[in-house]
Amino acid sequence: MFNLSPKDEKFYDLFIENANTIYETSLLFKGFVEDVCNPDEKLKEIKNMERISDNQQHNILNELNKTFITPFDREDIYSISKEMDDIVDFMEASASRFVMFNVDVVKEEAKTLADFVVKSCAYIIRLMEEFKNMRNNAKLTEIIIEINKIEEDGDCLFRSAVRQLFVADIPVLDVIKWREIYQYIENTLDACESVANIIEGVAMKNA
C-alpha cells in the first residue's frame, strides 16, 4: 500500500542510518590498512558491514516504492542511495585486493588514502544530518566543500603514488597490484564526492 503522507521525511533518517554504517566501515578499513595481520578475519568484518549496508539500501528502496509523495525527486533519492552503497562496496573491494594480492607490507600512501576515506565518511554523516534542513543551509555547503577538498587531496596523492610506482625500481607485479589498490581506494573517495554533489544539486533544486 502506498503511503500518502505529504512529503514523507523518513528518508532522511534512513540516509543518516546508512551514513553511520559507512563511517563504521571506514574505521574497519583504516584498521585493516594500518595492520594487515589476520587479513581474512578483518575482511570478513568489512564484508559483514557491506551486508548491513546492503540491507539498509534495500530498506530505502522499499520505502521509495511504497511512498507516494517524496520530500524531493524520486530519482535523486535513488541516486543518493546507489552512491552511498558504492562507498562501502569500494572499501570492501579495496580490502579484498590486499588479501588477493597477499600484501604483508603496506605503503604509506595507502595508509594516508585510508585516512582520507575516514575523514570523508565522517563528513558524510554530517552531510546527511544537515540534509533535512537543506534550504539556505550554509553548514551543508561547507560540508560539501570539505568532501570535495578531501577528494582533490586524494586524487593528488593517487597520481603521485602511481607515478612513484613507475619511477621506483620495483617488480612489475608490485606495480600492477599497488596501482589497482590505489585506484579502488581513490574510487571510494570519488563515491563520497558523488554523494555530496548529488546532495548539492538537490539543495539547489529545492532552494
Biotite code that builds the C-alpha atoms (Angstrom):
import biotite.structure as struc

atoms = struc.array([
    struc.Atom([0.000, 0.000, 0.000], chain_id="A", res_id=1, res_name="MET", atom_name="CA", element="C"),
    struc.Atom([1.236, 3.481, -0.858], chain_id="A", res_id=2, res_name="PHE", atom_name="CA", element="C"),
    struc.Atom([1.982, 5.901, 1.952], chain_id="A", res_id=3, res_name="ASN", atom_name="CA", element="C"),
    struc.Atom([0.053, 9.082, 1.117], chain_id="A", res_id=4, res_name="LEU", atom_name="CA", element="C"),
    struc.Atom([1.577, 11.246, 3.851], chain_id="A", res_id=5, res_name="SER", atom_name="CA", element="C"),
    struc.Atom([2.686, 14.557, 2.307], chain_id="A", res_id=6, res_name="PRO", atom_name="CA", element="C"),
    struc.Atom([6.399, 14.524, 1.632], chain_id="A", res_id=7, res_name="LYS", atom_name="CA", element="C"),
    struc.Atom([7.312, 11.591, 3.837], chain_id="A", res_id=8, res_name="ASP", atom_name="CA", element="C"),
    struc.Atom([10.592, 12.506, 5.540], chain_id="A", res_id=9, res_name="GLU", atom_name="CA", element="C"),
    struc.Atom([11.695, 9.088, 6.774], chain_id="A", res_id=10, res_name="LYS", atom_name="CA", element="C"),
    struc.Atom([14.296, 9.008, 4.000], chain_id="A", res_id=11, res_name="PHE", atom_name="CA", element="C"),
    struc.Atom([16.490, 11.498, 5.836], chain_id="A", res_id=12, res_name="TYR", atom_name="CA", element="C"),
    struc.Atom([16.675, 9.196, 8.864], chain_id="A", res_id=13, res_name="ASP", atom_name="CA", element="C"),
    struc.Atom([17.405, 6.203, 6.646], chain_id="A", res_id=14, res_name="LEU", atom_name="CA", element="C"),
    struc.Atom([20.243, 8.099, 4.988], chain_id="A", res_id=15, res_name="PHE", atom_name="CA", element="C"),
    struc.Atom([21.687, 9.010, 8.396], chain_id="A", res_id=16, res_name="ILE", atom_name="CA", element="C"),
    struc.Atom([21.484, 5.368, 9.487], chain_id="A", res_id=17, res_name="GLU", atom_name="CA", element="C"),
    struc.Atom([23.364, 4.268, 6.374], chain_id="A", res_id=18, res_name="ASN", atom_name="CA", element="C"),
    struc.Atom([25.920, 7.066, 6.771], chain_id="A", res_id=19, res_name="ALA", atom_name="CA", element="C"),
    struc.Atom([26.781, 5.761, 10.220], chain_id="A", res_id=20, res_name="ASN", atom_name="CA", element="C"),
    struc.Atom([27.306, 2.280, 8.791], chain_id="A", res_id=21, res_name="THR", atom_name="CA", element="C"),
    struc.Atom([29.557, 3.772, 6.110], chain_id="A", res_id=22, res_name="ILE", atom_name="CA", element="C"),
    struc.Atom([31.645, 5.516, 8.756], chain_id="A", res_id=23, res_name="TYR", atom_name="CA", element="C"),
    struc.Atom([31.939, 2.369, 10.891], chain_id="A", res_id=24, res_name="GLU", atom_name="CA", element="C"),
    struc.Atom([33.105, 0.509, 7.790], chain_id="A", res_id=25, res_name="THR", atom_name="CA", element="C"),
    struc.Atom([35.708, 3.189, 7.101], chain_id="A", res_id=26, res_name="SER", atom_name="CA", element="C"),
    struc.Atom([37.156, 2.703, 10.592], chain_id="A", res_id=27, res_name="LEU", atom_name="CA", element="C"),
    struc.Atom([37.421, -1.031, 9.994], chain_id="A", res_id=28, res_name="LEU", atom_name="CA", element="C"),
    struc.Atom([39.032, -0.380, 6.626], chain_id="A", res_id=29, res_name="PHE", atom_name="CA", element="C"),
    struc.Atom([41.553, 2.044, 8.133], chain_id="A", res_id=30, res_name="LYS", atom_name="CA", element="C"),
    struc.Atom([42.407, -0.526, 10.813], chain_id="A", res_id=31, res_name="GLY", atom_name="CA", element="C"),
    struc.Atom([42.822, -3.154, 8.105], chain_id="A", res_id=32, res_name="PHE", atom_name="CA", element="C"),
    struc.Atom([45.241, -0.990, 6.090], chain_id="A", res_id=33, res_name="VAL", atom_name="CA", element="C"),
    struc.Atom([47.275, 0.027, 9.130], chain_id="A", res_id=34, res_name="GLU", atom_name="CA", element="C"),
    struc.Atom([47.735, -3.571, 10.269], chain_id="A", res_id=35, res_name="ASP", atom_name="CA", element="C"),
    struc.Atom([47.313, -6.364, 7.714], chain_id="A", res_id=36, res_name="VAL", atom_name="CA", element="C"),
    struc.Atom([47.736, -9.132, 10.266], chain_id="A", res_id=37, res_name="CYS", atom_name="CA", element="C"),
    struc.Atom([44.814, -11.606, 10.202], chain_id="A", res_id=38, res_name="ASN", atom_name="CA", element="C"),
    struc.Atom([43.588, -10.154, 6.879], chain_id="A", res_id=39, res_name="PRO", atom_name="CA", element="C"),
    struc.Atom([40.928, -12.799, 6.238], chain_id="A", res_id=40, res_name="ASP", atom_name="CA", element="C"),
    struc.Atom([39.264, -12.153, 9.588], chain_id="A", res_id=41, res_name="GLU", atom_name="CA", element="C"),
    struc.Atom([39.360, -8.384, 9.106], chain_id="A", res_id=42, res_name="LYS", atom_name="CA", element="C"),
    struc.Atom([37.995, -8.691, 5.590], chain_id="A", res_id=43, res_name="LEU", atom_name="CA", element="C"),
    struc.Atom([35.150, -10.784, 6.965], chain_id="A", res_id=44, res_name="LYS", atom_name="CA", element="C"),
    struc.Atom([34.217, -7.915, 9.309], chain_id="A", res_id=45, res_name="GLU", atom_name="CA", element="C"),
    struc.Atom([34.188, -5.461, 6.405], chain_id="A", res_id=46, res_name="ILE", atom_name="CA", element="C"),
    struc.Atom([32.071, -7.841, 4.302], chain_id="A", res_id=47, res_name="LYS", atom_name="CA", element="C"),
    struc.Atom([29.619, -8.078, 7.201], chain_id="A", res_id=48, res_name="ASN", atom_name="CA", element="C"),
    struc.Atom([29.313, -4.287, 7.230], chain_id="A", res_id=49, res_name="MET", atom_name="CA", element="C"),
    struc.Atom([28.724, -4.400, 3.488], chain_id="A", res_id=50, res_name="GLU", atom_name="CA", element="C"),
    struc.Atom([25.792, -6.772, 4.058], chain_id="A", res_id=51, res_name="ARG", atom_name="CA", element="C"),
    struc.Atom([24.373, -4.422, 6.693], chain_id="A", res_id=52, res_name="ILE", atom_name="CA", element="C"),
    struc.Atom([24.705, -1.515, 4.277], chain_id="A", res_id=53, res_name="SER", atom_name="CA", element="C"),
    struc.Atom([23.043, -3.537, 1.512], chain_id="A", res_id=54, res_name="ASP", atom_name="CA", element="C"),
    struc.Atom([20.084, -4.234, 3.793], chain_id="A", res_id=55, res_name="ASN", atom_name="CA", element="C"),
    struc.Atom([19.820, -0.536, 4.576], chain_id="A", res_id=56, res_name="GLN", atom_name="CA", element="C"),
    struc.Atom([19.833, 0.242, 0.850], chain_id="A", res_id=57, res_name="GLN", atom_name="CA", element="C"),
    struc.Atom([17.029, -2.273, 0.328], chain_id="A", res_id=58, res_name="HIS", atom_name="CA", element="C"),
    struc.Atom([15.036, -0.556, 3.087], chain_id="A", res_id=59, res_name="ASN", atom_name="CA", element="C"),
    struc.Atom([15.468, 2.810, 1.381], chain_id="A", res_id=60, res_name="ILE", atom_name="CA", element="C"),
    struc.Atom([14.343, 1.432, -1.980], chain_id="A", res_id=61, res_name="LEU", atom_name="CA", element="C"),
    struc.Atom([11.407, -0.398, -0.405], chain_id="A", res_id=62, res_name="ASN", atom_name="CA", element="C"),
    struc.Atom([10.267, 2.836, 1.204], chain_id="A", res_id=63, res_name="GLU", atom_name="CA", element="C"),
    struc.Atom([10.721, 4.608, -2.119], chain_id="A", res_id=64, res_name="LEU", atom_name="CA", element="C"),
    struc.Atom([8.495, 2.044, -3.854], chain_id="A", res_id=65, res_name="ASN", atom_name="CA", element="C"),
    struc.Atom([5.663, 2.435, -1.358], chain_id="A", res_id=66, res_name="LYS", atom_name="CA", element="C"),
    struc.Atom([5.842, 6.189, -0.719], chain_id="A", res_id=67, res_name="THR", atom_name="CA", element="C"),
    struc.Atom([3.567, 8.232, -2.978], chain_id="A", res_id=68, res_name="PHE", atom_name="CA", element="C"),
    struc.Atom([4.880, 11.736, -2.207], chain_id="A", res_id=69, res_name="ILE", atom_name="CA", element="C"),
    struc.Atom([8.600, 12.021, -1.508], chain_id="A", res_id=70, res_name="THR", atom_name="CA", element="C"),
    struc.Atom([10.423, 15.010, 0.064], chain_id="A", res_id=71, res_name="PRO", atom_name="CA", element="C"),
    struc.Atom([12.346, 15.532, -3.200], chain_id="A", res_id=72, res_name="PHE", atom_name="CA", element="C"),
    struc.Atom([12.665, 13.843, -6.590], chain_id="A", res_id=73, res_name="ASP", atom_name="CA", element="C"),
    struc.Atom([12.479, 10.058, -6.531], chain_id="A", res_id=74, res_name="ARG", atom_name="CA", element="C"),
    struc.Atom([15.372, 9.833, -8.981], chain_id="A", res_id=75, res_name="GLU", atom_name="CA", element="C"),
    struc.Atom([17.579, 11.771, -6.574], chain_id="A", res_id=76, res_name="ASP", atom_name="CA", element="C"),
    struc.Atom([16.674, 9.501, -3.669], chain_id="A", res_id=77, res_name="ILE", atom_name="CA", element="C"),
    struc.Atom([17.641, 6.507, -5.793], chain_id="A", res_id=78, res_name="TYR", atom_name="CA", element="C"),
    struc.Atom([20.907, 8.153, -6.909], chain_id="A", res_id=79, res_name="SER", atom_name="CA", element="C"),
    struc.Atom([21.935, 9.079, -3.363], chain_id="A", res_id=80, res_name="ILE", atom_name="CA", element="C"),
    struc.Atom([21.167, 5.555, -2.172], chain_id="A", res_id=81, res_name="SER", atom_name="CA", element="C"),
    struc.Atom([23.174, 3.987, -5.003], chain_id="A", res_id=82, res_name="LYS", atom_name="CA", element="C"),
    struc.Atom([26.225, 6.212, -4.474], chain_id="A", res_id=83, res_name="GLU", atom_name="CA", element="C"),
    struc.Atom([26.198, 5.580, -0.719], chain_id="A", res_id=84, res_name="MET", atom_name="CA", element="C"),
    struc.Atom([26.138, 1.865, -1.447], chain_id="A", res_id=85, res_name="ASP", atom_name="CA", element="C"),
    struc.Atom([29.136, 2.326, -3.761], chain_id="A", res_id=86, res_name="ASP", atom_name="CA", element="C"),
    struc.Atom([31.188, 3.841, -0.913], chain_id="A", res_id=87, res_name="ILE", atom_name="CA", element="C"),
    struc.Atom([31.004, 0.620, 1.115], chain_id="A", res_id=88, res_name="VAL", atom_name="CA", element="C"),
    struc.Atom([31.395, -1.553, -1.988], chain_id="A", res_id=89, res_name="ASP", atom_name="CA", element="C"),
    struc.Atom([34.645, 0.190, -2.917], chain_id="A", res_id=90, res_name="PHE", atom_name="CA", element="C"),
    struc.Atom([36.019, -0.187, 0.616], chain_id="A", res_id=91, res_name="MET", atom_name="CA", element="C"),
    struc.Atom([35.245, -3.900, 0.509], chain_id="A", res_id=92, res_name="GLU", atom_name="CA", element="C"),
    struc.Atom([36.808, -4.177, -2.964], chain_id="A", res_id=93, res_name="ALA", atom_name="CA", element="C"),
    struc.Atom([39.930, -2.356, -1.748], chain_id="A", res_id=94, res_name="SER", atom_name="CA", element="C"),
    struc.Atom([40.325, -4.612, 1.273], chain_id="A", res_id=95, res_name="ALA", atom_name="CA", element="C"),
    struc.Atom([39.727, -7.695, -0.878], chain_id="A", res_id=96, res_name="SER", atom_name="CA", element="C"),
    struc.Atom([42.656, -6.755, -3.077], chain_id="A", res_id=97, res_name="ARG", atom_name="CA", element="C"),
    struc.Atom([45.012, -6.614, -0.095], chain_id="A", res_id=98, res_name="PHE", atom_name="CA", element="C"),
    struc.Atom([44.021, -10.234, 0.551], chain_id="A", res_id=99, res_name="VAL", atom_name="CA", element="C"),
    struc.Atom([44.080, -11.374, -3.092], chain_id="A", res_id=100, res_name="MET", atom_name="CA", element="C"),
    struc.Atom([47.499, -9.830, -3.686], chain_id="A", res_id=101, res_name="PHE", atom_name="CA", element="C"),
    struc.Atom([48.836, -11.203, -0.388], chain_id="A", res_id=102, res_name="ASN", atom_name="CA", element="C"),
    struc.Atom([50.010, -7.773, 0.815], chain_id="A", res_id=103, res_name="VAL", atom_name="CA", element="C"),
    struc.Atom([52.044, -8.046, 4.003], chain_id="A", res_id=104, res_name="ASP", atom_name="CA", element="C"),
    struc.Atom([53.707, -4.614, 3.980], chain_id="A", res_id=105, res_name="VAL", atom_name="CA", element="C"),
    struc.Atom([51.524, -1.575, 3.321], chain_id="A", res_id=106, res_name="VAL", atom_name="CA", element="C"),
    struc.Atom([52.810, 1.533, 1.587], chain_id="A", res_id=107, res_name="LYS", atom_name="CA", element="C"),
    struc.Atom([52.432, 4.821, 3.451], chain_id="A", res_id=108, res_name="GLU", atom_name="CA", element="C"),
    struc.Atom([50.458, 6.307, 0.564], chain_id="A", res_id=109, res_name="GLU", atom_name="CA", element="C"),
    struc.Atom([47.775, 3.648, 1.059], chain_id="A", res_id=110, res_name="ALA", atom_name="CA", element="C"),
    struc.Atom([47.588, 4.454, 4.768], chain_id="A", res_id=111, res_name="LYS", atom_name="CA", element="C"),
    struc.Atom([47.172, 8.156, 4.009], chain_id="A", res_id=112, res_name="THR", atom_name="CA", element="C"),
    struc.Atom([44.446, 7.425, 1.461], chain_id="A", res_id=113, res_name="LEU", atom_name="CA", element="C"),
    struc.Atom([42.672, 5.313, 4.101], chain_id="A", res_id=114, res_name="ALA", atom_name="CA", element="C"),
    struc.Atom([42.861, 8.305, 6.466], chain_id="A", res_id=115, res_name="ASP", atom_name="CA", element="C"),
    struc.Atom([41.214, 10.427, 3.759], chain_id="A", res_id=116, res_name="PHE", atom_name="CA", element="C"),
    struc.Atom([38.448, 7.824, 3.464], chain_id="A", res_id=117, res_name="VAL", atom_name="CA", element="C"),
    struc.Atom([37.693, 8.010, 7.198], chain_id="A", res_id=118, res_name="VAL", atom_name="CA", element="C"),
    struc.Atom([37.604, 11.812, 7.126], chain_id="A", res_id=119, res_name="LYS", atom_name="CA", element="C"),
    struc.Atom([35.326, 11.866, 4.095], chain_id="A", res_id=120, res_name="SER", atom_name="CA", element="C"),
    struc.Atom([32.965, 9.266, 5.591], chain_id="A", res_id=121, res_name="CYS", atom_name="CA", element="C"),
    struc.Atom([32.764, 11.275, 8.821], chain_id="A", res_id=122, res_name="ALA", atom_name="CA", element="C"),
    struc.Atom([31.622, 14.230, 6.731], chain_id="A", res_id=123, res_name="TYR", atom_name="CA", element="C"),
    struc.Atom([29.011, 12.012, 5.054], chain_id="A", res_id=124, res_name="ILE", atom_name="CA", element="C"),
    struc.Atom([27.298, 11.638, 8.450], chain_id="A", res_id=125, res_name="ILE", atom_name="CA", element="C"),
    struc.Atom([27.274, 15.405, 8.944], chain_id="A", res_id=126, res_name="ARG", atom_name="CA", element="C"),
    struc.Atom([26.075, 15.859, 5.381], chain_id="A", res_id=127, res_name="LEU", atom_name="CA", element="C"),
    struc.Atom([23.044, 13.659, 5.979], chain_id="A", res_id=128, res_name="MET", atom_name="CA", element="C"),
    struc.Atom([22.298, 15.271, 9.336], chain_id="A", res_id=129, res_name="GLU", atom_name="CA", element="C"),
    struc.Atom([22.164, 18.700, 7.692], chain_id="A", res_id=130, res_name="GLU", atom_name="CA", element="C"),
    struc.Atom([20.390, 17.480, 4.559], chain_id="A", res_id=131, res_name="PHE", atom_name="CA", element="C"),
    struc.Atom([16.910, 17.650, 6.091], chain_id="A", res_id=132, res_name="LYS", atom_name="CA", element="C"),
    struc.Atom([17.358, 21.404, 6.547], chain_id="A", res_id=133, res_name="ASN", atom_name="CA", element="C"),
    struc.Atom([18.785, 21.878, 3.071], chain_id="A", res_id=134, res_name="MET", atom_name="CA", element="C"),
    struc.Atom([17.215, 25.244, 2.298], chain_id="A", res_id=135, res_name="ARG", atom_name="CA", element="C"),
    struc.Atom([19.600, 28.153, 2.869], chain_id="A", res_id=136, res_name="ASN", atom_name="CA", element="C"),
    struc.Atom([21.842, 25.888, 4.934], chain_id="A", res_id=137, res_name="ASN", atom_name="CA", element="C"),
    struc.Atom([25.369, 27.293, 4.999], chain_id="A", res_id=138, res_name="ALA", atom_name="CA", element="C"),
    struc.Atom([26.637, 24.300, 7.008], chain_id="A", res_id=139, res_name="LYS", atom_name="CA", element="C"),
    struc.Atom([25.546, 21.952, 4.229], chain_id="A", res_id=140, res_name="LEU", atom_name="CA", element="C"),
    struc.Atom([27.566, 23.945, 1.713], chain_id="A", res_id=141, res_name="THR", atom_name="CA", element="C"),
    struc.Atom([30.634, 23.926, 3.977], chain_id="A", res_id=142, res_name="GLU", atom_name="CA", element="C"),
    struc.Atom([30.441, 20.147, 4.365], chain_id="A", res_id=143, res_name="ILE", atom_name="CA", element="C"),
    struc.Atom([30.144, 19.624, 0.609], chain_id="A", res_id=144, res_name="ILE", atom_name="CA", element="C"),
    struc.Atom([33.206, 21.823, 0.071], chain_id="A", res_id=145, res_name="ILE", atom_name="CA", element="C"),
    struc.Atom([35.192, 19.793, 2.632], chain_id="A", res_id=146, res_name="GLU", atom_name="CA", element="C"),
    struc.Atom([34.270, 16.480, 0.983], chain_id="A", res_id=147, res_name="ILE", atom_name="CA", element="C"),
    struc.Atom([35.291, 17.869, -2.402], chain_id="A", res_id=148, res_name="ASN", atom_name="CA", element="C"),
    struc.Atom([38.594, 19.067, -0.948], chain_id="A", res_id=149, res_name="LYS", atom_name="CA", element="C"),
    struc.Atom([39.373, 15.661, 0.540], chain_id="A", res_id=150, res_name="ILE", atom_name="CA", element="C"),
    struc.Atom([38.689, 14.062, -2.844], chain_id="A", res_id=151, res_name="GLU", atom_name="CA", element="C"),
    struc.Atom([41.020, 16.546, -4.534], chain_id="A", res_id=152, res_name="GLU", atom_name="CA", element="C"),
    struc.Atom([43.757, 15.810, -1.976], chain_id="A", res_id=153, res_name="ASP", atom_name="CA", element="C"),
    struc.Atom([43.214, 12.099, -2.508], chain_id="A", res_id=154, res_name="GLY", atom_name="CA", element="C"),
    struc.Atom([43.394, 12.497, -6.265], chain_id="A", res_id=155, res_name="ASP", atom_name="CA", element="C"),
    struc.Atom([46.695, 14.364, -5.995], chain_id="A", res_id=156, res_name="CYS", atom_name="CA", element="C"),
    struc.Atom([48.129, 11.689, -3.709], chain_id="A", res_id=157, res_name="LEU", atom_name="CA", element="C"),
    struc.Atom([46.850, 8.955, -6.024], chain_id="A", res_id=158, res_name="PHE", atom_name="CA", element="C"),
    struc.Atom([48.629, 10.462, -9.027], chain_id="A", res_id=159, res_name="ARG", atom_name="CA", element="C"),
    struc.Atom([51.829, 10.956, -7.029], chain_id="A", res_id=160, res_name="SER", atom_name="CA", element="C"),
    struc.Atom([51.727, 7.411, -5.655], chain_id="A", res_id=161, res_name="ALA", atom_name="CA", element="C"),
    struc.Atom([51.178, 5.883, -9.086], chain_id="A", res_id=162, res_name="VAL", atom_name="CA", element="C"),
    struc.Atom([53.977, 7.951, -10.561], chain_id="A", res_id=163, res_name="ARG", atom_name="CA", element="C"),
    struc.Atom([56.293, 6.722, -7.808], chain_id="A", res_id=164, res_name="GLN", atom_name="CA", element="C"),
    struc.Atom([55.456, 3.131, -8.751], chain_id="A", res_id=165, res_name="LEU", atom_name="CA", element="C"),
    struc.Atom([56.778, 3.694, -12.248], chain_id="A", res_id=166, res_name="PHE", atom_name="CA", element="C"),
    struc.Atom([59.808, 5.677, -11.098], chain_id="A", res_id=167, res_name="VAL", atom_name="CA", element="C"),
    struc.Atom([60.915, 3.249, -8.404], chain_id="A", res_id=168, res_name="ALA", atom_name="CA", element="C"),
    struc.Atom([62.858, 0.107, -9.214], chain_id="A", res_id=169, res_name="ASP", atom_name="CA", element="C"),
    struc.Atom([60.245, -2.437, -8.146], chain_id="A", res_id=170, res_name="ILE", atom_name="CA", element="C"),
    struc.Atom([58.902, -5.649, -9.719], chain_id="A", res_id=171, res_name="PRO", atom_name="CA", element="C"),
    struc.Atom([56.249, -5.247, -12.398], chain_id="A", res_id=172, res_name="VAL", atom_name="CA", element="C"),
    struc.Atom([53.745, -7.315, -10.396], chain_id="A", res_id=173, res_name="LEU", atom_name="CA", element="C"),
    struc.Atom([54.096, -4.908, -7.485], chain_id="A", res_id=174, res_name="ASP", atom_name="CA", element="C"),
    struc.Atom([53.401, -2.011, -9.817], chain_id="A", res_id=175, res_name="VAL", atom_name="CA", element="C"),
    struc.Atom([50.251, -3.733, -11.059], chain_id="A", res_id=176, res_name="ILE", atom_name="CA", element="C"),
    struc.Atom([48.887, -4.664, -7.635], chain_id="A", res_id=177, res_name="LYS", atom_name="CA", element="C"),
    struc.Atom([49.558, -1.305, -5.975], chain_id="A", res_id=178, res_name="TRP", atom_name="CA", element="C"),
    struc.Atom([48.175, 0.623, -8.946], chain_id="A", res_id=179, res_name="ARG", atom_name="CA", element="C"),
    struc.Atom([44.923, -1.327, -8.566], chain_id="A", res_id=180, res_name="GLU", atom_name="CA", element="C"),
    struc.Atom([44.782, -0.932, -4.780], chain_id="A", res_id=181, res_name="ILE", atom_name="CA", element="C"),
    struc.Atom([45.321, 2.820, -5.027], chain_id="A", res_id=182, res_name="TYR", atom_name="CA", element="C"),
    struc.Atom([42.634, 3.052, -7.704], chain_id="A", res_id=183, res_name="GLN", atom_name="CA", element="C"),
    struc.Atom([39.990, 1.318, -5.594], chain_id="A", res_id=184, res_name="TYR", atom_name="CA", element="C"),
    struc.Atom([40.699, 3.474, -2.545], chain_id="A", res_id=185, res_name="ILE", atom_name="CA", element="C"),
    struc.Atom([40.506, 6.566, -4.746], chain_id="A", res_id=186, res_name="GLU", atom_name="CA", element="C"),
    struc.Atom([37.199, 5.243, -6.126], chain_id="A", res_id=187, res_name="ASN", atom_name="CA", element="C"),
    struc.Atom([35.904, 5.281, -2.546], chain_id="A", res_id=188, res_name="THR", atom_name="CA", element="C"),
    struc.Atom([36.727, 8.982, -2.243], chain_id="A", res_id=189, res_name="LEU", atom_name="CA", element="C"),
    struc.Atom([35.111, 9.600, -5.629], chain_id="A", res_id=190, res_name="ASP", atom_name="CA", element="C"),
    struc.Atom([31.921, 7.922, -4.414], chain_id="A", res_id=191, res_name="ALA", atom_name="CA", element="C"),
    struc.Atom([31.862, 10.160, -1.325], chain_id="A", res_id=192, res_name="CYS", atom_name="CA", element="C"),
    struc.Atom([32.224, 13.194, -3.572], chain_id="A", res_id=193, res_name="GLU", atom_name="CA", element="C"),
    struc.Atom([29.427, 11.934, -5.831], chain_id="A", res_id=194, res_name="SER", atom_name="CA", element="C"),
    struc.Atom([27.076, 11.739, -2.847], chain_id="A", res_id=195, res_name="VAL", atom_name="CA", element="C"),
    struc.Atom([27.997, 15.302, -1.868], chain_id="A", res_id=196, res_name="ALA", atom_name="CA", element="C"),
    struc.Atom([27.494, 16.549, -5.428], chain_id="A", res_id=197, res_name="ASN", atom_name="CA", element="C"),
    struc.Atom([24.048, 14.949, -5.700], chain_id="A", res_id=198, res_name="ILE", atom_name="CA", element="C"),
    struc.Atom([23.049, 16.492, -2.362], chain_id="A", res_id=199, res_name="ILE", atom_name="CA", element="C"),
    struc.Atom([24.267, 19.864, -3.608], chain_id="A", res_id=200, res_name="GLU", atom_name="CA", element="C"),
    struc.Atom([22.114, 19.503, -6.719], chain_id="A", res_id=201, res_name="GLY", atom_name="CA", element="C"),
    struc.Atom([19.056, 18.547, -4.690], chain_id="A", res_id=202, res_name="VAL", atom_name="CA", element="C"),
    struc.Atom([19.565, 21.531, -2.381], chain_id="A", res_id=203, res_name="ALA", atom_name="CA", element="C"),
    struc.Atom([19.820, 23.875, -5.375], chain_id="A", res_id=204, res_name="MET", atom_name="CA", element="C"),
    struc.Atom([16.627, 22.498, -6.922], chain_id="A", res_id=205, res_name="LYS", atom_name="CA", element="C"),
    struc.Atom([14.743, 22.876, -3.644], chain_id="A", res_id=206, res_name="ASN", atom_name="CA", element="C"),
    struc.Atom([16.155, 26.258, -2.582], chain_id="A", res_id=207, res_name="ALA", atom_name="CA", element="C"),
])
